[in-house]
Amino acid sequence: MDELHFGKRNKRGDWAPNEPIALAPLFRLPFSLKAFLAWLPHYFLPWNVLFALSAVAWWAWIVPPVETMRTLTWGWPLYLYAVNAVATALFYGAFELHLYVLKRQERRFKYNGKFPAEHKSKAFWFESQNLDNILRTFLSGVTIWTACEVLVLWAFANGYVPWLSFADHPVYLACLALVVPIIHEFHFFCVHRLIHTPLLYKWVHSVHHNSVNPSPWSSLSMHPVEHLLYFATVFYHLILPSNPVLALYQLHYAAFGAIPGHVGFDKVEVGDNHAVDSHAYAHYLHHKYFEVNYGDALIPLDKWFGTWHDGSPEGDARMNERYRRRKEKLAAAEATKADQSQPEAARADQPKPEAARADQPKPEAAEADPATTAAARAPGQTAA
């Protein structure tokens, strides 16, 4: 496929789509039924249907009998960990092999023109992004995913939470299945904003942001605290009346659904003339600029809170204006702090503003410098 029919490359070799990212019409006002119906197939296919079917398959062939899950032992949790680890290796590994090892579509539709393996960095274990990401995925990511899975299945098996059957509550559970991605989006946005606060960013979320140029294995490369917060999305099914299959769907949406946002390519080619949209550009911009697109545009939370970037020049302008205001605010705070730290005698010797000559010309307003992401980040939020 010709990538230049869909986007363009800059002088650095980075690719961007021609059209700005569109927010989902689900919450767009005024509501357009035509736009909603045109968008609906993209909501289901291919990712959401794939993750839902994987949850059904887990329940049918992987999850132990209810009687077994009523008791917390080592056996069945370790079995689930092994299955989850193998599934992760196969699913993540397929994207890594196709796009990054064999490079079957070369750099076509790749946002960042460079491949992570081309550069070593001390930000990563063994100075390798891939090795670092893989180890974090299996040592912490799959472990905490499985722990959350075991806890929820154990709670359902013992009747500690309402277990609704599809036979008795088909309409309610179908509606709940439809909003699983919306639950994930809401939870992810809230947690994501939380871990971008200076303290949590420095000690927790910066691990994930070390992968400025993300690849499939970056998807679950996180600090254990972030893994716990991220997979906690399944605990909504301990509050809402639900079914264990939907709880598994919620987990799989988080575990396997992290891939599309980090695959690094706008389209994954399937044959010579067909490709699957990754819908990854919004999250790629978050990895690139750090403080935009905390969500994935299903719910327009970023637009409501002023952090939306659609990839357009107007999006750049809004981002730079926000950075400029923050830079001015930080500079004013530093000036106030410095003034307060001066001894009283030193402040007394300084001329007061009223003593300035009346005929002194006022300085013209300086043109605002283009803000950079590095200067505008909160303390501790530095790029790798």
FENUR-V960889 format. One record per helix or strand of 3 or more residues. SS is the DSSP state (H for helix, E for strand). FROM is the first residue (numbers start at 1). TO is the last residue. If there is no record, write none. Layout:
SS,FROM,TO  SS,FROM,TO
This chain:
H,3,5  E,7,9  E,15,17  H,25,27  H,33,44  H,47,62  H,66,69  H,74,101  H,116,118  H,125,127  H,129,157  H,170,178  H,180,194  H,198,209  H,216,218  H,224,238  H,244,255  H,258,262  E,267,269  E,275,277  H,281,289  H,301,305  H,313,341  H,344,349  H,353,355  H,373,376
